[in-house]
Amino acid sequence: MKHACLVCTNGTGDGTESKIDWYERSRRNGVVFGFVSFAEGKPVALVEVIPLLNSPYPISKDQSTTFITCVYSSPDSRYDYRGELIESVLEECRKLGFSRVEVLSGEVSPFPNGPTSFFVENGFRNLGTVAHLLLCSPE
């Protein structure tokens, strides 16, 4: 997790202690998993996933669905590694017995996990709007 926090803080790790504590507790309880991409020995992108049952958003919840809480690529990186991470998430979710993956995206803005166009390009489809954000899932 420390590597993931370095991506989001451009290498400083400032202010990430509580996030790391949450992640470690949640990981021990099987509530969260994720992947980090590295380039030239530095973390450059990350994705974090939880079971949809643990999502704080007003989304219909079921045991067979996971939820991408964060997918991020460092603006300092020359490449966008998020697509590779999405592929890893989909594969890992299948291995863990989940049948669906959902994510919130912005219609135009990069908040919270990137614009919807990124997810559509990676096989997701728009499922509708939730709290002014678009809910997407692979087809």
N, CA, C and O of each residue as an XYZ file, in Angstrom:
556
protein
N       0.817     -1.199      0.000
C       0.000      0.000      0.000
C       0.858      1.259      0.000
O       0.496      2.281     -0.583
N       1.973      1.160      0.652
C       2.844      2.330      0.680
C       3.212      2.756     -0.743
O       3.276      3.948     -1.044
N       3.453      1.776     -1.613
C       3.779      2.102     -3.004
C       2.616      2.800     -3.694
O       2.819      3.740     -4.463
N       1.387      2.339     -3.419
C       0.205      2.972     -4.009
C       0.093      4.422     -3.551
O      -0.194      5.312     -4.351
N       0.319      4.654     -2.272
C       0.241      6.021     -1.745
C       1.315      6.912     -2.350
O       1.104      8.116     -2.498
N       2.451      6.350     -2.700
C       3.497      7.142     -3.335
C       3.055      7.630     -4.715
O       3.419      8.729     -5.132
N       2.264      6.807     -5.427
C       1.754      7.225     -6.729
C       0.874      8.466     -6.565
O       1.030      9.448     -7.291
N      -0.044      8.411     -5.611
C      -1.018      9.505     -5.434
C      -0.403     10.774     -4.875
O      -0.946     11.862     -5.066
N       0.713     10.650     -4.192
C       1.329     11.833     -3.575
C       2.600     12.251     -4.297
O       3.434     12.965     -3.740
N       2.745     11.799     -5.548
C       3.924     12.127     -6.352
C       5.235     11.816     -5.641
O       6.207     12.566     -5.725
N       5.229     10.681     -4.936
C       6.455     10.190     -4.331
C       6.725     10.624     -2.909
O       7.687     10.155     -2.302
N       5.900     11.514     -2.349
C       6.200     12.006     -1.008
C       5.629     11.129      0.092
O       6.250     10.980      1.144
N       4.452     10.544     -0.131
C       3.795      9.752      0.908
C       3.183     10.590      2.010
O       2.687     10.045      2.996
N       3.208     11.902      1.861
C       2.685     12.803      2.898
C       1.197     12.561      3.150
O       0.407     12.477      2.209
N       0.828     12.453      4.407
C      -0.567     12.342      4.803
C      -1.225     11.010      4.518
O      -2.453     10.937      4.464
N      -0.461      9.965      4.336
C      -1.049      8.683      3.933
C      -1.096      7.639      5.055
O      -1.490      6.498      4.815
N      -0.706      8.008      6.254
C      -0.630      7.027      7.342
C      -1.985      6.377      7.634
O      -2.059      5.160      7.803
N      -3.057      7.173      7.695
C      -4.369      6.609      8.011
C      -4.879      5.732      6.873
O      -5.552      4.732      7.124
N      -4.573      6.083      5.639
C      -4.964      5.251      4.494
C      -4.240      3.915      4.563
O      -4.847      2.873      4.316
N      -2.968      3.925      4.889
C      -2.200      2.681      4.987
C      -2.744      1.825      6.123
O      -2.869      0.610      5.965
N      -3.068      2.420      7.252
C      -3.655      1.669      8.375
C      -4.977      1.029      7.959
O      -5.202     -0.152      8.224
N      -5.858      1.800      7.305
C      -7.137      1.274      6.841
C      -6.911      0.106      5.888
O      -7.554     -0.937      6.009
N      -6.002      0.289      4.949
C      -5.737     -0.745      3.952
C      -5.258     -2.031      4.618
O      -5.742     -3.114      4.290
N      -4.319     -1.924      5.543
C      -3.783     -3.114      6.204
C      -4.879     -3.845      6.980
O      -4.967     -5.071      6.910
N      -5.712     -3.116      7.716
C      -6.830     -3.742      8.450
C      -7.807     -4.401      7.480
O      -8.227     -5.538      7.693
N      -8.162     -3.697      6.431
C      -9.126     -4.204      5.457
C      -8.575     -5.401      4.705
O      -9.308     -6.348      4.418
N      -7.313     -5.367      4.392
C      -6.693     -6.494      3.667
C      -6.701     -7.753      4.528
O      -6.983     -8.843      4.030
N      -6.394     -7.610      5.812
C      -6.426     -8.767      6.717
C      -7.817     -9.374      6.780
O      -7.967    -10.584      6.948
N      -8.841     -8.523      6.644
C     -10.227     -8.981      6.704
C     -10.778     -9.379      5.333
O     -11.962     -9.695      5.214
N      -9.939     -9.368      4.304
C     -10.365     -9.741      2.969
C     -11.295     -8.743      2.311
O     -12.082     -9.114      1.439
N     -11.221     -7.485      2.712
C     -12.144     -6.468      2.215
C     -11.573     -5.671      1.045
O     -12.328     -5.012      0.331
N     -10.283     -5.714      0.837
C      -9.685     -4.874     -0.202
C      -8.511     -5.610     -0.854
O      -7.801     -6.373     -0.199
N      -8.322     -5.372     -2.138
C      -7.104     -5.809     -2.809
C      -6.811     -4.831     -3.928
O      -7.650     -3.997     -4.271
N      -5.631     -4.931     -4.493
C      -5.282     -4.013     -5.565
C      -3.969     -4.359     -6.207
O      -3.318     -5.339     -5.845
N      -3.586     -3.543     -7.165
C      -2.353     -3.739     -7.912
C      -1.657     -2.393     -8.087
O      -2.300     -1.344     -8.128
N      -0.339     -2.442     -8.188
C       0.469     -1.253     -8.442
C       1.372     -1.548     -9.629
O       1.983     -2.616     -9.678
N       1.473     -0.635    -10.584
C       2.400     -0.757    -11.708
C       3.668      0.026    -11.390
O       3.623      1.100    -10.791
N       4.790     -0.535    -11.803
C       6.079      0.108    -11.594
C       6.754      0.362    -12.935
O       6.617     -0.440    -13.859
N       7.473      1.459    -13.049
C       8.302      1.769    -14.208
C       9.626      2.299    -13.678
O       9.665      3.233    -12.876
N      10.685      1.699    -14.131
C      12.027      2.089    -13.697
C      12.139      2.086    -12.175
O      12.773      2.963    -11.588
N      11.509      1.075    -11.534
C      11.599      0.910    -10.092
C      10.720      1.830     -9.263
O      10.766      1.787     -8.033
N       9.912      2.670     -9.925
C       9.049      3.597     -9.203
C       7.585      3.229     -9.431
O       7.218      2.834    -10.537
N       6.732      3.354     -8.391
C       5.308      3.116     -8.590
C       4.711      4.232     -9.445
O       4.922      5.413     -9.171
N       3.957      3.846    -10.494
C       3.427      4.844    -11.425
C       1.907      4.790    -11.581
O       1.311      5.725    -12.115
N       1.276      3.715    -11.126
C      -0.182      3.606    -11.255
C      -0.694      2.601    -10.233
O       0.040      1.726     -9.775
N      -1.986      2.747     -9.881
C      -2.565      1.827     -8.912
C      -4.036      1.621     -9.180
O      -4.683      2.439     -9.835
N      -4.560      0.522     -8.669
C      -5.989      0.258     -8.663
C      -6.318     -0.425     -7.346
O      -5.577     -1.294     -6.886
N      -7.431     -0.029     -6.743
C      -7.876     -0.573     -5.458
C      -9.311     -1.078     -5.639
O     -10.135     -0.407     -6.260
N      -9.605     -2.263     -5.094
C     -10.892     -2.911     -5.298
C     -11.436     -3.416     -3.965
O     -10.686     -3.916     -3.127
N     -12.754     -3.280     -3.776
C     -13.425     -3.829     -2.599
C     -14.663     -4.593     -3.064
O     -15.163     -4.339     -4.159
N     -15.168     -5.528     -2.246
C     -16.476     -6.101     -2.575
C     -17.516     -4.991     -2.581
O     -17.462     -4.093     -1.741
N     -18.455     -5.039     -3.507
C     -19.466     -3.995     -3.612
C     -20.260     -3.847     -2.320
O     -20.751     -2.758     -2.023
N     -20.392     -4.912     -1.556
C     -21.104     -4.842     -0.278
C     -20.484     -3.822      0.668
O     -21.163     -3.315      1.561
N     -19.204     -3.516      0.484
C     -18.502     -2.567      1.344
C     -18.466     -1.153      0.776
O     -17.853     -0.266      1.370
N     -19.108     -0.932     -0.351
C     -19.101      0.383     -0.975
C     -19.941      1.367     -0.177
O     -21.026      1.019      0.289
N     -19.454      2.587     -0.015
C     -20.238      3.607      0.696
C     -21.269      4.291     -0.197
O     -22.040      5.119      0.289
N     -21.302      3.967     -1.488
C     -22.188      4.654     -2.419
C     -23.569      3.998     -2.459
O     -23.699      2.806     -2.181
N     -24.601      4.774     -2.806
C     -25.967      4.249     -2.876
C     -26.196      3.442     -4.158
O     -26.936      3.853     -5.052
N     -25.540      2.286     -4.218
C     -25.597      1.400     -5.382
C     -26.219      0.090     -4.926
O     -25.971     -0.352     -3.804
N     -27.031     -0.545     -5.788
C     -27.547     -1.877     -5.459
C     -26.364     -2.797     -5.210
O     -25.445     -2.888     -6.024
N     -26.404     -3.472     -4.080
C     -25.252     -4.274     -3.672
C     -25.573     -5.767     -3.726
O     -26.681     -6.192     -3.397
N     -24.584     -6.552     -4.147
C     -24.720     -7.998     -4.114
C     -23.348     -8.627     -3.879
O     -22.323     -7.965     -4.041
N     -23.328     -9.878     -3.504
C     -22.083    -10.563     -3.126
C     -21.211    -10.937     -4.312
O     -20.039    -11.267     -4.127
N     -21.746    -10.896     -5.516
C     -20.976    -11.347     -6.669
C     -20.254    -10.211     -7.397
O     -19.619    -10.437     -8.427
N     -20.351     -8.988     -6.863
C     -19.799     -7.819     -7.553
C     -18.711     -7.151     -6.718
O     -18.826     -7.025     -5.499
N     -17.653     -6.727     -7.405
C     -16.620     -5.920     -6.762
C     -16.737     -4.492     -7.280
O     -17.422     -4.220     -8.266
N     -16.049     -3.594     -6.589
C     -16.150     -2.170     -6.873
C     -14.747     -1.570     -6.881
O     -14.014     -1.687     -5.899
N     -14.376     -0.935     -7.978
C     -13.084     -0.252     -8.063
C     -13.228      1.076     -7.334
O     -13.961      1.961     -7.775
N     -12.521      1.205     -6.214
C     -12.600      2.443     -5.441
C     -11.628      3.494     -5.949
O     -11.848      4.692     -5.767
N     -10.558      3.048     -6.583
C      -9.547      3.995     -7.048
C      -8.753      3.369     -8.183
O      -8.292      2.233     -8.076
N      -8.597      4.109     -9.259
C      -7.659      3.751    -10.319
C      -6.985      5.055    -10.727
O      -7.646      6.039    -11.057
N      -5.660      5.041    -10.697
C      -4.932      6.298    -10.843
C      -3.593      6.040    -11.523
O      -2.918      5.052    -11.234
N      -3.224      6.926    -12.416
C      -1.911      6.884    -13.053
C      -1.227      8.215    -12.793
O      -1.827      9.275    -12.967
N       0.011      8.155    -12.384
C       0.747      9.363    -12.052
C       0.844     10.296    -13.258
O       1.166      9.853    -14.360
N       0.570     11.574    -13.054
C       0.715     12.524    -14.164
C       2.181     12.710    -14.560
O       2.476     13.261    -15.621
N       3.098     12.248    -13.703
C       4.525     12.350    -14.012
C       4.992     11.245    -14.947
O       6.093     11.321    -15.492
N       4.164     10.211    -15.141
C       4.536      9.089    -15.997
C       4.283      9.430    -17.461
O       3.318     10.121    -17.790
N       5.152      8.942    -18.331
C       4.978      9.172    -19.768
C       3.861      8.322    -20.341
O       3.333      8.644    -21.405
N       3.487      7.243    -19.663
C       2.468      6.314    -20.144
C       1.327      6.210    -19.144
O       1.492      6.518    -17.964
N       0.175      5.774    -19.624
C      -0.986      5.530    -18.773
C      -1.075      4.012    -18.561
O      -1.367      3.264    -19.494
N      -0.824      3.575    -17.346
C      -0.788      2.138    -17.027
C      -2.124      1.606    -16.523
O      -2.218      0.431    -16.168
N      -3.157      2.440    -16.482
C      -4.433      2.019    -15.898
C      -5.082      0.857    -16.646
O      -5.672     -0.020    -16.016
N      -4.987      0.833    -17.967
C      -5.601     -0.245    -18.744
C      -5.061     -1.611    -18.357
O      -5.822     -2.569    -18.225
N      -3.741     -1.705    -18.174
C      -3.125     -2.963    -17.740
C      -3.629     -3.360    -16.361
O      -3.866     -4.539    -16.097
N      -3.793     -2.384    -15.490
C      -4.282     -2.676    -14.146
C      -5.731     -3.157    -14.177
O      -6.103     -4.049    -13.415
N      -6.541     -2.579    -15.045
C      -7.935     -3.017    -15.180
C      -7.968     -4.480    -15.619
O      -8.756     -5.265    -15.092
N      -7.128     -4.851    -16.571
C      -7.057     -6.252    -17.007
C      -6.709     -7.162    -15.836
O      -7.302     -8.230    -15.681
N      -5.753     -6.748    -15.014
C      -5.356     -7.547    -13.845
C      -6.511     -7.681    -12.852
O      -6.725     -8.751    -12.282
N      -7.249     -6.595    -12.650
C      -8.384     -6.625    -11.725
C      -9.448     -7.600    -12.219
O      -9.949     -8.417    -11.446
N      -9.794     -7.517    -13.504
C     -10.829     -8.398    -14.044
C     -10.432     -9.862    -13.890
O     -11.257    -10.700    -13.528
N      -9.176    -10.164    -14.163
C      -8.681    -11.543    -14.011
C      -8.718    -11.985    -12.547
O      -9.169    -13.090    -12.247
N      -8.250    -11.138    -11.645
C      -8.230    -11.480    -10.216
C      -9.648    -11.654     -9.674
O      -9.903    -12.555     -8.876
N     -10.560    -10.803    -10.102
C     -11.947    -10.922     -9.644
C     -12.550    -12.254    -10.073
O     -13.255    -12.894     -9.293
N     -12.278    -12.679    -11.313
C     -12.765    -13.990    -11.767
C     -12.189    -15.108    -10.901
O     -12.905    -16.028    -10.506
N     -10.888    -15.024    -10.609
C     -10.235    -16.041     -9.765
C     -10.859    -16.101     -8.379
O     -10.969    -17.176     -7.789
N     -11.264    -14.955     -7.863
C     -11.849    -14.881     -6.522
C     -13.346    -15.214     -6.501
O     -13.966    -15.233     -5.439
N     -13.918    -15.475     -7.676
C     -15.318    -15.874     -7.749
C     -16.323    -14.750     -7.929
O     -17.528    -14.977     -7.817
N     -15.853    -13.551     -8.205
C     -16.767    -12.442     -8.470
C     -17.148    -12.452     -9.947
O     -16.309    -12.723    -10.807
N     -18.397    -12.162    -10.237
C     -18.852    -12.198    -11.628
C     -18.948    -10.809    -12.271
O     -19.054    -10.697    -13.492
N     -18.911     -9.758    -11.456
C     -19.021     -8.399    -11.982
C     -18.031     -7.469    -11.308
O     -17.603     -7.699    -10.177
N     -17.675     -6.410    -12.032
C     -16.838     -5.333    -11.504
C     -17.516     -4.026    -11.891
O     -17.883     -3.831    -13.050
N     -17.682     -3.131    -10.922
C     -18.273     -1.828    -11.206
C     -17.328     -0.727    -10.740
O     -16.478     -0.936     -9.875
N     -17.499      0.448    -11.335
C     -16.664      1.597    -11.002
C     -17.465      2.870    -11.255
O     -18.286      2.924    -12.170
N     -17.226      3.878    -10.450
C     -17.800      5.198    -10.708
C     -16.809      6.007    -11.522
O     -15.607      5.985    -11.257
N     -17.321      6.723    -12.515
C     -16.456      7.553    -13.344
C     -17.143      8.881    -13.603
O     -18.351      9.020    -13.410
N     -16.371      9.836    -14.035
C     -16.927     11.136    -14.380
C     -17.299     11.172    -15.851
O     -16.612     10.589    -16.689
N     -18.378     11.853    -16.158
C     -18.803     11.922    -17.554
C     -17.734     12.595    -18.414
O     -17.449     12.154    -19.527
N     -17.158     13.651    -17.891
C     -16.119     14.370    -18.621
C     -14.861     14.508    -17.766
O     -13.744     14.347    -18.258
N     -15.052     14.806    -16.494
C     -13.913     15.067    -15.611
C     -13.219     13.770    -15.210
O     -13.807     12.694    -15.319
N     -11.988     13.863    -14.753
C     -11.271     12.680    -14.315
C     -11.697     12.180    -12.940
O     -11.256     11.112    -12.516
N     -12.542     12.925    -12.235
C     -12.977     12.483    -10.911
C     -14.186     11.568    -11.060
O     -15.039     11.867    -11.895
N     -14.323     10.479    -10.315
C     -13.398     10.046     -9.280
C     -12.323      9.086     -9.779
O     -11.260      9.001     -9.164
N     -12.559      8.367    -10.865
C     -11.586      7.357    -11.313
C     -11.158      7.532    -12.754
O     -10.500      6.659    -13.320
N     -11.514      8.622    -13.336
C     -11.209      8.867    -14.734
C     -12.488      9.068    -15.507
O     -13.564      8.704    -15.034
N     -12.387      9.641    -16.687
C     -13.583      9.859    -17.485
C     -14.175      8.535    -17.980
O     -13.459      7.553    -18.174
N     -15.475      8.533    -18.175
C     -16.171      7.333    -18.634
C     -15.554      6.780    -19.908
O     -15.520      5.564    -20.098
N     -15.066      7.651    -20.784
C     -14.477      7.192    -22.053
C     -13.333      6.204    -21.819
O     -13.167      5.261    -22.592
N     -12.545      6.410    -20.764
C     -11.456      5.475    -20.449
C     -12.012      4.081    -20.189
O     -11.476      3.093    -20.692
N     -13.086      3.996    -19.404
C     -13.642      2.694    -19.062
C     -14.335      2.048    -20.258
O     -14.257      0.832    -20.434
N     -15.014      2.850    -21.082
C     -15.641      2.317    -22.292
C     -14.563      1.724    -23.205
O     -14.757      0.654    -23.782
N     -13.440      2.414    -23.334
C     -12.322      1.909    -24.144
C     -11.752      0.602    -23.582
O     -11.098     -0.152    -24.304
N     -11.998      0.338    -22.310
C     -11.493     -0.877    -21.669
C     -12.603     -1.902    -21.417
O     -12.487     -2.739    -20.522
N     -13.685     -1.831    -22.216
C     -14.712     -2.853    -22.199
C     -15.859     -2.658    -21.232
O     -16.693     -3.553    -21.092
N     -15.933     -1.515    -20.558
C     -17.032     -1.251    -19.634
C     -18.178     -0.592    -20.394
O     -17.985     -0.062    -21.488
N     -19.355     -0.628    -19.814
C     -20.490      0.085    -20.392
C     -21.151      0.921    -19.305
O     -21.053      0.608    -18.118
N     -21.813      1.973    -19.718
C     -22.479      2.892    -18.806
C     -23.747      2.232    -18.265
O     -24.616      1.825    -19.036
N     -23.853      2.125    -16.936
C     -25.028      1.534    -16.301
C     -25.990      2.582    -15.765
O     -27.083      2.240    -15.315
N     -25.605      3.845    -15.806
C     -26.471      4.903    -15.306
C     -25.745      5.826    -14.357
O     -24.552      5.670    -14.099
N     -26.484      6.790    -13.842
C     -25.914      7.811    -12.971
C     -26.220      7.514    -11.508
O     -27.340      7.143    -11.157
N     -25.206      7.683    -10.662
C     -25.328      7.511     -9.209
C     -24.699      8.738     -8.575
O     -23.511      8.998     -8.767
N     -25.473      9.481     -7.831
C     -24.965     10.668     -7.137
C     -24.169     11.559     -8.091
O     -23.081     12.019     -7.744
N     -24.700     11.803     -9.284
C     -24.094     12.654    -10.313
C     -22.826     12.055    -10.911
O     -22.064     12.768    -11.565
N     -22.582     10.758    -10.701
C     -21.446     10.071    -11.304
C     -21.995      8.923    -12.149
O     -23.119      8.471    -11.929
N     -21.210      8.452    -13.109
C     -21.662      7.351    -13.956
C     -21.144      6.031    -13.420
O     -19.956      5.900    -13.123
N     -22.030      5.049    -13.295
C     -21.672      3.700    -12.882
C     -21.423      2.893    -14.131
O     -22.267      2.866    -15.027
N     -20.246      2.213    -14.215
C     -19.865      1.444    -15.403
C     -19.480      0.031    -14.995
O     -19.090     -0.219    -13.854
N     -19.598     -0.894    -15.950
C     -19.213     -2.280    -15.730
C     -18.807     -2.875    -17.079
O     -19.318     -2.452    -18.117
N     -17.870     -3.878    -17.078
C     -17.536     -4.520    -18.349
C     -18.758     -5.225    -18.918
O     -19.634     -5.664    -18.173
N     -18.812     -5.329    -20.217
C     -19.957     -5.974    -20.862
C     -19.959     -7.457    -20.611
O     -20.853     -8.161    -21.081
